[in-house]
């Protein structure tokens, strides 16, 4: 049974992706559907996460090369990005500041402990980097990973419709917004809209993670 965890996970994702493409419904996110089914199956069969992770955990390690792969559309838009890089950096720096400060302040305002607030601070950063940031600010890595996953899923499901509802139709702006706010999952989702969205999303993902890694160790202790 244990050896079926990995093919089951991959099979569920492939099936969920095919379903989304067939029905063309944005909220049928393949990662979300796979996660819900897996959690329900593990709970109903009384399978511990450690047991499941022992045979399928290496999928998590693929996050790092997956993020690197997002550099392909970035390279294709390199000439345009070079011209606009100073403005983009300022925008993403301000976005990272707002994301960190607002998250910590709101968490503390609703009664969360300083540890929880610190764990939530890097929620908009891709998982491998967010976990490292969490360790630096005395957060809980497991809680950070959950927050990052939740942020990415919400962004991937409703991010694009919300941007269009708000009148954001620029492909560059869409990519920057999704990459900054909801990291790799958001970037992967907006990349389906076009190569330019994917390129600017990948750039925003990298810059946001870089700025957050520098800002969190400074801001979180001051706020929390």
C-alpha positions in Angstrom: 0.0 0.0 0.0 2.8 2.4 0.9 4.3 2.3 -2.5 1.1 3.5 -4.1 1.2 6.9 -2.3 3.4 8.4 -5.0 1.5 7.2 -8.1 -1.8 8.0 -6.4 -0.7 11.6 -5.8 0.6 12.1 -9.3 -2.5 10.4 -10.8 -4.9 12.6 -8.8 -3.1 15.7 -10.0 -3.1 14.6 -13.7 -6.8 13.8 -13.4 -7.6 17.0 -11.7 -5.7 19.0 -14.3 -7.6 17.3 -17.1 -10.9 18.0 -15.4 -10.0 21.7 -15.1 -9.0 22.0 -18.7 -12.2 20.2 -19.8 -14.6 22.3 -17.8 -12.6 25.5 -18.0 -13.5 26.5 -14.4 -10.8 28.5 -12.6 -11.6 27.4 -9.1 -11.1 23.8 -10.0 -7.4 24.2 -9.2 -5.6 20.8 -9.6 -3.4 21.4 -6.5 -6.5 22.2 -4.4 -8.5 19.2 -5.7 -5.5 16.8 -5.2 -5.0 18.2 -1.7 -8.6 17.8 -0.6 -8.9 14.3 -1.9 -5.5 13.2 -0.3 -6.4 14.7 3.1 -9.8 13.0 3.0 -8.2 9.7 2.0 -5.5 9.8 4.7 -8.0 10.7 7.4 -10.5 8.1 6.4 -7.9 5.3 6.1 -6.1 6.5 9.3 -2.8 6.9 7.5 -0.3 9.3 9.2 1.3 12.1 7.3 4.8 10.8 8.3 4.0 7.5 6.7 2.6 9.1 3.5 5.5 11.6 3.4 8.1 8.8 3.7 7.2 7.5 0.2 6.1 10.6 -1.6 7.9 13.4 0.3 10.6 13.8 -2.5 7.9 15.6 -4.5 8.4 18.5 -2.1 12.0 18.6 -3.1 11.0 19.2 -6.7 9.8 22.7 -5.6 13.3 24.1 -6.0 13.9 23.0 -9.6 10.3 23.9 -10.4 11.0 27.5 -9.3 14.2 27.5 -11.4 12.1 26.3 -14.4 10.1 29.5 -14.2 13.2 31.3 -15.4 12.5 30.1 -19.0 9.7 32.6 -19.7 11.8 35.2 -17.8 14.7 34.8 -20.2 12.4 35.3 -23.2 11.3 38.7 -21.9 14.7 39.7 -20.7 15.1 42.8 -23.0 11.9 44.4 -21.8 12.6 43.5 -18.2 16.0 45.2 -18.2 14.4 48.5 -19.2 11.7 48.4 -16.6 13.7 46.7 -13.8 14.2 49.8 -11.5 10.5 50.5 -11.4 9.6 46.8 -10.9 12.1 46.5 -8.0 10.5 49.5 -6.2 7.0 48.2 -6.7 7.9 44.7 -5.4 9.9 46.1 -2.5 6.9 48.2 -1.4 4.6 45.1 -1.9 6.9 43.0 0.3 6.9 45.6 3.0 3.2 45.9 3.0 2.7 42.1 3.0 5.0 41.5 6.0 3.8 44.4 8.1 0.1 43.9 7.4 0.3 40.1 8.1 2.1 40.5 11.4 0.0 43.5 12.6 -3.3 41.7 11.8 -2.2 38.5 13.4 -1.2 40.2 16.6 -4.4 42.3 16.5 -6.6 39.2 16.5 -4.7 37.7 19.4 -2.1 35.5 17.8 1.1 34.9 19.6 4.4 36.4 18.4 5.5 32.9 17.2 2.4 32.5 15.0 2.7 36.1 13.7 6.4 35.4 12.8 5.4 32.1 11.1 2.8 33.9 8.9 5.0 36.8 7.9 6.6 35.1 4.9 3.3 33.6 3.6 3.7 35.2 0.2 7.2 33.7 -0.4 7.8 30.3 -2.1 8.0 27.4 0.4 11.7 26.6 0.4 12.7 30.2 1.1 9.7 30.9 3.4 10.7 28.0 5.7 14.2 29.4 6.0 12.9 32.8 6.8 10.6 31.4 9.4 13.5 29.7 11.2 15.4 33.1 11.2 12.5 34.9 12.9 11.7 32.1 15.4 8.6 30.9 13.7 7.2 27.4 13.2 8.3 26.0 9.9 5.2 23.7 9.6 2.8 26.6 10.2 4.7 28.7 7.6 4.4 25.9 5.0 0.7 25.7 5.6 0.3 29.4 5.3 2.3 29.5 2.1 0.3 26.7 0.6 -3.0 28.3 1.6 -1.9 31.7 0.2 -0.8 30.1 -3.1 -4.0 28.1 -3.5 -6.3 31.1 -2.8 -4.3 33.3 -5.2 -4.3 30.6 -7.9 -8.0 30.1 -7.7 -9.3 33.7 -7.4 -6.3 35.9 -8.2 -6.8 36.2 -12.0 -10.6 36.9 -11.7 -10.0 39.5 -9.0 -7.4 41.3 -11.1 -9.7 41.4 -14.1 -12.6 42.6 -11.8 -10.4 45.4 -10.6 -9.6 46.5 -14.1 -6.0 45.2 -14.2 -5.7 44.0 -17.8 -2.0 44.6 -18.3 -0.2 41.3 -18.7 2.9 42.7 -17.0 0.9 44.0 -14.0 -1.0 40.7 -13.7 2.2 38.7 -13.6 3.9 41.0 -11.1 0.8 40.9 -8.8 0.4 37.2 -8.9 4.2 36.5 -8.5 4.5 38.9 -5.6 1.3 37.9 -3.7 1.0 34.2 -4.2 4.5 33.0 -5.2 5.0 29.8 -7.4 1.4 28.6 -7.5 0.1 32.0 -8.5 2.9 32.4 -11.1 2.1 29.0 -12.6 -1.5 29.9 -12.8 -1.0 33.3 -14.4 1.6 31.8 -16.8 -1.3 29.9 -18.4 -2.6 33.3 -19.6 0.5 34.0 -21.6 4.3 34.0 -21.7 4.6 37.7 -20.7 2.5 37.1 -17.5 4.7 34.1 -16.7 7.9 36.0 -17.2 6.9 38.9 -15.0 5.4 36.6 -12.5 8.7 34.7 -12.2 10.6 37.9 -11.8 8.3 39.1 -9.1 8.5 35.7 -7.4 12.3 35.9 -7.2 12.5 39.5 -6.2 9.7 39.2 -3.6 11.5 36.2 -2.0 14.8 38.1 -2.0 13.3 41.3 -0.4 11.3 39.3 2.1 14.4 37.3 3.2 16.2 40.6 3.9 13.2 42.4 5.5 11.6 39.8 7.7 14.6 39.4 10.1 14.5 43.1 10.6 10.8 43.9 10.7 9.3 40.9 12.4 11.2 41.3 15.7 10.3 45.0 15.8 6.6 44.3 15.2 6.2 41.2 17.2 
